[in-house]
Amino acid sequence: IDKKPGDILKYIKSTLVSRLGIVGLDQATEINTCIDFMILQSLSDGFYQNYPLKLHSLVIGPPANGKKLLVEIAEILNPVFNHASGINGKLTAAGLVGKTVVKDGVSTSSPGLIPLASGGALAIEDFHGIKNNRGGILSALAETMEDGTVNDSTSAKTKHKAETSIHLDMNRLSQIDPTAKVSKSDDVNIFTNVISRFDFVMDIPQSRKKTIEVAMKMLKGEKTVTGSGVRVEDDKWKRELKVLVAHLRTYWHTITITKEMSDYMTRKFKKIIDANKLKYKEFAEFYMLEANAVRMAHSIIKMCVASARARRVYQVERVDVDRAFDFIVEKLKFLQTYEKYLDVPDYSSDKVDTDKEIRQKAIRKEFGEKTTSVDKILEYLQKNSTTLNVPDITKKTVYDDLREIKARRVKKGIWQVPKLSPK
C-alpha cells in the first residue's frame, strides 16, 4: 500500500478504468462522478452517534448510459455484495429483509439480501421495474439506510444487522415511455422520505450526442475477441482492490473531524440556506430542501470520513470537505427537478490549493520552532507523500512553502520554522 502515492482513490479509479476498458469518461461526466462516489461508498463504514456511516446512492438515467458499470464496480470493491433486479417482478420485501423458517416447531428468521450484505453493499438494478409491494421494499431500504438494521416482522420477529450500502439505478418513466404524461414525483416514484436518505443522487440527462461519442470511442482501436466457450478472466486485480478497501477500512477506522473542519463544513452548508432565503422568507418553504437538510448534514460527515480514509489520514481536511460538497451539489441539482426555484451555490471560490495547505501544515507540525535544512524538509515530505497526498515535491516547492509560512532564513539552506498555531 505504501507504493501507491497520493490519494488512493486515484489509484483505484485508474485500475478500474484500465482493467474494465472504460472509455469516454471525458464525455460521460456524470458517470465519471458516479465512479468516484462508488469508490468512496466502498470505503464507508462505522457509526457516528449511533448513526450508520454507510453511504447510499441513487442513479437515475436513460438506458445504455453506463449504470450497469457502477454495479460491477460495487461488486469488485465491496468485501460483501448482493445484487437484485427490479425487472423480473420477483423481488419482495421478505426477500430483502428475511423470512420465517420453522424447524422442529421453532420459528427462526432466515436473513434476506440486505442483512446478508452487511458490511458491504446491495445493488438493485432497474428499480423502476418494481411494481408489486413497492412501498414495502422502499420501507425496508429506508430502515436500512437510517438504522443499519432491518426488522423481520413475521412470526420470527427478528432484528437483523444491516450495515449495508444501498445502490439503486433506474430510468424515469418518461425515459422508458416518452409519450407518458406524469408528474415530476411520479416520474421517479420514490417516496420523499426515502430520497432524503440517499447521500448521493445523480440524475443523468438524455444526451444523444454524448451516447454516440462514447459508442464511437468503444469501436476504436485493436481488439482481440475470444471464441465460443472461452472466457478470459483475471480476477487477481479484483481481489487486490477488494483487499485494499478492506485494509483501509480496518486500519483507518477512526477518523477525527476537528472544530476547524466542522466550522468549514458549516460555512459551506450555510451557503445552501443563504442562497435560497433571499427569495423566500423561510427555509422551510422549500419542502424538498427541508426534508433533505438534516440528512444532507449527515451525508457530508459520512463522505468526509470516507474521503479521509482514502487518503490514509486520521483527520478530515479541507480537501475532504470540498470533495463531499461536490457530491452534495449533484443531489441539489436533482432536487431542482422538484423545486425549480431552488438555487445551488457555486463552491468554486471555496476551492483552495489543498495540497499546498496540507503540505505547509505538515512542515510546521513536524519542524515548528526548529532550525532545519531544506534537504531534511524535502526528505520528510517525500517519505510521507502518500499520507500527505503531495506527490511531485521539489526543492523549489519547499523554498516557496517556507517563504509563505514566514519561516526565517538563518543561512543558506537553513531555516527556522514557525510553530503550528493550535486551533
Secondary structure, DSSP 8 states (H G I E B T S, - for coil): -TTS-S-HHHHHHHHHHHHTT---TTT-HHHHHHHHHHHHHHT---EETTEE----EEEE--SSSSHHHHHHHHHHH-SSEEEEESSSS---HHHHHEEEEEETTEEEEEE-HHHHTTTSEEEEE-GGG--TTHHHHHHHHHHHHHHSEEEE-STT-EEEE---EEEEEE--HHHH-TT----HHHHH---HHHHTT-SEEEE----HHHHHHHHHHHH-S------TT------HHHHHHHHHHHHHHHHT---B--HHHHHHHHHHHHHHHHHHHTTSS-GGGSHHHHHHHHHHHHHHHHHHHHHHHHTT-SB--HHHHHHHHHHHHHHHHHHTTT-TT------GGG---HHHHHHHHHHHHHHTTEEEEHHHHHHHHHHTHHHHT--S--HHHHHHHHHHTT-EEEETTEEEE------
